[in-house]
Amino acid sequence: MIERFNIDQNDDLWRWLHTINVRCPSCDANAVSVAVKARAGKVIDDYLDLCDRIIICAQCAYSDHAAWSVWGYAHQPGTFGEYELWFQVDTPQGTIHAFNREHLSTIRNFIGADLRERDFQQTRNNNYFSRLPKWMKSSKNRDMVLKHIDKILAA
């Protein structure tokens, strides 16, 4: 169900980084990447910028270990390190991708809201939703974006 309005909670991208759904390189199924151990890194907003992650596929038993930095994500949208994100779909305007089901549902609620409110004194342009592409936030693309998000969620 879509909320009729959305009040920005000043979310940032790191909120969804603990568990990430990726495409298994062995069998193309939905695998999960989980942060398992903090490494020598500094704490930023209660998240470590560097951690060990384990990638596990329940379908074929594929597993892998990787050291990962949050800063590496920004250069490869639609991927997580060398892994392709599971929740992504191409649209005529661009690609929609999310780290996990909660992330995708949060995007859906934001896009589907008739009224989006935020405290500009507090959030300015440093939160996740302010950084979404303009085509995704445009009301003329709302139905198309929601249709594609529903397609991902149904899979």
Order of alpha helices (4+ residues) and beta strands (2+ residues): beta-beta-beta-beta-beta-beta-beta-alpha-beta-beta-beta-beta-alpha-beta-alpha-alpha-alpha
